[in-house]
Amino acid sequence: METIGDSDTGLKVAVIGCGHGMLDTIYATLEVECATKGWALCDLDLLIICGDFQAVRNKLDLNCMSVPFRYRKLGDFHKYYSGAAQAPVLTLVIGGNHEASNYHFELYHGGWLAPNIYYLGAAGVVRYGPWRIAGVSGIYNARNYGKPHGERLPYDGDDVRCAYHVREYDVQRLLHLRSPVDIALSHDWPAWVELFGDHDDFYATKPHFFASALADKLGSKPAAELLSHLRPTYWFSGHMHTRFTATVDFGDGLGMEDALQRLDDVPEKLRRVLPRVPRSKKPPPPPASTATKTEFLALDKVGSDPTFQWLELRNLDHRPHADSLDATPYLDRTEAGKSSLHYDEEWLAITRACAPGLNIADPETHVVAPSTARKVPAASVDKHRRWVRANIVDKKLLRIPFNFAPHAPVYDPDSEVDAKQQPLEYPNQQTAQFYDLLQIPNKFAV
């Protein structure tokens, strides 16, 4: 996967599978590994962490994380939140299934978890120079996929276990994208992606995964749908606690199902559970990209041995597509000569168009009102895109502001917290300012 890019569009990136709250270890190891490549830490453009980041600010946040009590650890993040430590490289993260879900909920549309650490949200798309990066947080659970987010503080046991489940609403927003993505992130793997790599070795060393595949329960079907639609140059994941590479070759097919059916080395037992291409008179929506291949990389959890199992340094080459969007609004540089994070024009339009369909629980009653939203047509997204261009792009407001401020209590080692005690819900000023930018009602106001 490693290719050498030119100085203007190449991306020096570090990728990690599951963070597990070990930021001190991550940044220290990163400096050592960069040195082995002849890089300084400041040469890195981005550090990407593919979930289980564990943005735990204090002891109460631990009670909002789906981890058995005896395994709960505060981790290092609280130091970066309070300002006692500083992330030395711009860090981009998505959520997994072991998170302080209450904090992620405050930043549903993304935002700074701490200085220099940016969360993509439940689903999100951002720009870093010419690079377009998309991500979806959480893991797939068929039972909760079609449901709204009914979890609201104080959480009960069920809330803690389902707050991190991927929702159809967020996947559908990403499926509205009509322009190419360079990098896509998910915590759990797209379903069936292992079949495009050395699946024989994978199943031999992880036989319980083969059993899950035979039961059609391995990986995320929504992530597979996104992979089929987005066809990014690179896709990074964590969750399975193993390093794995694959190249998904779409060829001239219509999507993932076609590519799977063309594989000739799939175990016969498994072939019987592969998805079949639907025979519909109505053609599927066109993919967001005309790219024919996606390079997939999954990595292990921090601390695994050896280091390359969980940390990968890459110098990625930007491969612009014929149908790529104009990158000009995103190319301004920082004083250090780096690109900076920007909102994505198309994604802002999609977020605005889909806003009426976002249903969350009332903070007082915990009741989710019935949805009255209808399917969002492409024409609606186009209309909102014209609004975004006139009110945000033309006014040069795409650059993501650094508007982080700590608002929840910082870690106090002397505080006494009961194992079931829940924190308050804090309105996050970043979310409020994001809604102000889009000029739509803030559904997360408390």
N, C-alpha and C positions, 0 to 999 in steps of 0.2 A: 504493500500500500504506500510505502514511502516514496515520494518523488520530490525533486528539488524545484522549488518555485523561484521566480525572480524576486528581486528585492521589493517590488511594488505590490505584488499580489500574493506572494507566498505567505504561508501561515505557519509559524513555529508554535506547535500546540502540544500540550501534555494532556493525556486522557487517563482517567482513573475509573475503575468499575464502581465499587461501593465505598463511600467515604467513611462510614461508621464513626463519625465524630472525631476522627484522628487527624485534625488539621496540622498540629505541630509536627507529627510524623510525616505527613504529606509534604509540607513545605521544606522540611529538612532533607528528606530523601530526594525531592525534586532538585534541590541545589546540587547535591552530589551527582545525580544522574546527568544533569545538564553539563557538569564539568567533564564527564566522561566523553561527551560528544563535542567538547570544545566550545560549549555555549556558556555564557553567563546567565544567571537566573533572569536578569533584566532583558535578555534576548527573547524570552518567551512572549508570545502575544496573548495566549489564553491557556488557562488550566480548565479542563472540562471534567466535571464529576457527575457520573451517570446514576445518581440517586443514592438513597440511604445516607444523605448528607448529614442529617441530625443537627439541625439548627436549634439546639437546646440552650436557651438563654439563662435559665434558672431551674431550681428544683421542681417547681410546679409544671414546667413544660415537659418534664420527664413523664408526668402522669397522663400526658396526651399522646404518648408514643406507644405503638403496639409492640411492646417487648415485655416478656415476663419480668416481674418485679426483681427477681434475683439477678437478672442479666442487665438491668438498667445501669448505664454509666453516663455521667454528666458530659464527658468528652471535653474537647478543647474550645468549641465554638464560643462559649460564653466570654472568653477573653477577647475575641475579635469583635463581639457585639458591644462590649463595654468600652473598648478602646485600649485595653491593656496590651493587645497584640494587633498587628497590622498585616493583612494579606499582602505578600510581596509581589504577587502577580494577579492580574485580572482573572477572577475565578467565576466560571459560569456553571450553574448547577440546575438539575431537575430533582424532583422528589421521587422517593421510592416507597417501600412499604414499612419502613422503620423511620419515621419522621416525627418531629414535633408538629403534628398536623394543625394545631391551633395557630401557629405562626405562619405556616404556609397559607392557611385560609385567609389571614389578613391581607396577604399579597396574592390573591387569586389570579390577578392579571400580570403578576411578576413585579419585581422590584429588588432593591438592595436589602439583603439580609443583614449585612454589615458593610463597612467601607471596603470597596473593591471586591465584594462577593455578591453576584447578581443571580437571582432566582428567576427562571423563565416562566413561572406560573403553572397553573394546572395544564395549560397548553400555551404555547407562545412562539413567536417568530421575532428575531432581532437581527440587526445588521452590525457587522464589524468590518468596516471598510467595504470592499466588494463582496465579502462573504455573507451569505444568508443562512442563518442557523435556526432550525425549528426543533421543538421538543414537546414531549408529552410526559407528564408526571404520573406517578403511581403505578399500580399493576392492575391487570384485567381480572375481573370477577363477573361472571355471566349474570349472577343474581342481581347485582347492583348496577350493571352497566347502563340500563335504560332509565334508572331512577334519578331524580334530582338530588342535590346535596341537602339532606335533611339534618345533617349534624350541626349542632350549634352548642357552644359552651353554656353550661357545664356538660361535658361529654359523659355518657354512660358507657358501659363496656362495649355495646354494639357500635356506638359512634366511633370509638377509638379504632375498632377493627375495620370499619368501612369508609372512613373519611379519606383514605388514600386510594380508594378504588377509582380507576379511570371511568369517566362518564361519557356517554354517547354524545352529549352536547359539545364537549370539548373536541372529540374526534371529528365530529361533523364540521366544526369550525375549520380545522386543519384541512379537511377534504374540500373546502371551498377555495383553497389556494389554486391558482391557475398559472402560476409562474414558478420556475425552477428553484429548488432549494439545494444548497451545497452540502450542508451537514444536518443530519437529523439525529435526535437523541431519544432514547426510551430507556426505562429501567428494565422491565422484562423484555425478552427477545421477541421479535416478530415470530409468530407461529410458522413452523416449517423452514425457517431460515437455515437451520443446521444441515438440511439436505443439500445445500449448495456448497458445503465444505466437507471436511473429512468426518462424515457422520458415522462411519464404521468405528473409528477410534473413539469418537465421542460417546457412542452408545456402549462400547465395550468397557470404557473406563467409568461410565456413569449409567449402569443398567437401569436404575430407577427412572432415569429420563426416557429411556426407550419404552419402559412400561407406560409412562405418562403419554408418550407420543402415540402408542398403540390405542390408548383410550381417548385420543384426540384432546388431550388436556395439557399439552406442553406448549408454552409460549402464549403470546397475546394475539388473538385474531384481529382486534382493532389495529394493533401495530402492523400486522401483515397487510391490512387494507391500506394503511397509510404508506407503507413501503411501496406497495403496488401503485399508488397514486402519485406520491411525491418523487420516487426514484432519485433520491439524492446521490451525489457522488460518494459520500461517506455516511455510514450509519454506525453509531456507537451505543453500546448497552452495557448493563451490569447484571445484577440480580442472581445469576446462576452460579456465581462463585467459581468460575473457570475461565481460562483464556481460550478464545475460539475465533477463527477467521473464516470468512466465506466470501464468495463473489456471486451475487445474484445477477444472472444474465437473463434479461427480459427478451432479448432478441427483437423480433418484430411482432411479438405477441401482444395481447391486450392487457396483460397483467400477471399477477403472481400465479394464478391458477394455471394459465397457459405455460408459464415457465416450469412449474412443478410437473406438469404432465409430460414435458419434453425430457425430463431427467430419466436416464436409463439405468441408474444404479441404485434405485430406491428399493429397500427390502420389500418383498412381495406382501408380507403381512401388513406393512405400513402403507403400501400403495392403496389398499382397500379403504383407508380412512382419509385419503387426500381429498381436498375439495374438488368438485367437478365444475367445469366452466358452465355457468348458467346459459341455457339456450333461450334467450329472450329476443323478441322482435325489436325491443327498444335498445339501441346501442348504449353502452355505458358512457358516463361523462369522460371527456378526454383527460389523460393524465396531465399533471402539472408540468411534466418535463418530457422531452423527447429522448432523454438519455436511455441507453440500453443496458447499463451495468451499474450496480451499487456495490461498493466494497464495505463489508460488514466486519466490525471488530467488537468482541465482548471481552471484558476484563474482570478479574477477581476482586475480592475485597482487600482493603488496605491491610498490610501486615503479612500477607501470604508470602511464601518463600518458593522460588526466588522473586525478586522485585518485578521482573518483567511480566509476571503473571497479573499484576494489578496496576502497573504504571507503564505507559507507552509514550515515548517522545517521537513526534512526527514533524517533518517539514512538508506540509501539504502544498500541492500545486493547485492554484485556482484554475478551473477548467470552465470558462464561460460557455454557456449554451447559446445557440442562435436565438432562442426565445427568452433569454435572460432580461430582467428589468434593468433600466438605466441606473447605474450605481453612483452617478455623480453626486446626489444629495448626501451620500454617506462617506465621502472620501476625505473629510477634514481630519487633521492630525492634532494630537496633543503636543504640548511643549516638548515631551520626550520623543516625539516623532512616531508615536503609535497611533493606530486607529482608535476610535472610541465607539462605544455602543450607541446604536440608534434604534428608535422605533422603526418598524417596517410599514411602509405606506399601505400596502395591500392588506396586511394583518390588522391595521387600525380600522380600515374600512370594514373588514369582516367582523371585527369585534363590535363595531357600532351597529352593523346590520343585524347581528345575532343577539344584541343586548336584550330585546324583549323576551327572548326564549330562555334566559338564565333564571332558573327558579331555585331559590335557596330558602331555608327555614327562617321564619320570623324570629328575631332575637328574643322576644318576650314569650311568645306562645309555643315556639318550636314547631309550628304548623307550616307546611309548605302549601301555598295557595295553588289551586289548579292552574295549569298552564293554558293560556289563550293564544300562545304564539303559533304561527303557521310556519311551514317550510320556507326558508329564505331563498328566493330566486336569485339567479345570477344578476338580473337587472337591478335588484335592490343593492347588491354589493357594489355594482358600478355607480349607482347614484351616491352611495356613501363615500365611494372613492373620490368622486368629484368634490365632495364636501371636504374630505381630508386634504386633498391637494390645495384647495383654496384657503383653508383655515389653519393648516399645519405645515404642509410642505412649503408653500409659497412664503410663509412667514418664518421659515427656517427654525421650526420647533421640533424637528425630528430627533435631535440629539437627546438621549435620555439624561435627564437632569440628575446630578448627584444630590438627592434630597433625603438621604438617610438621616434618621434621628432615633436614638433609643427611646422607647416609650414604655416598654414593660420593665419591671424591676430587674436590675442586673443581679448576677449571682452573689448570694450572701452565704458564706460557708457556715455561719452560725444560725441560720434560719431553720426552724423545725417545720417539716412538711409531712402530713399524713399521706400514705400511699394512695388514697383515693381522693385527696383534695384536688379541686380543679381551680385553674387560674381564672381571672376575669377576662372578658373579651375586650381587646383594645382596638379602637378605630385607628387605622393606619393612615397617616397623612399622605403617604405615597399613593395609596389607592384612591384617596379623595382627590388628589391632584391629577391623577390619570383620568378619572371621570370628568373633572373640570376641563381637561384638555379636549376630550371627546364631546363635551357638552351634552352628556346624557346622565340620567339619574343614577346616583350611587347606591347600589343595592346592598352595600356592605356597611353603610352608615349605622352607627349604634347610638 
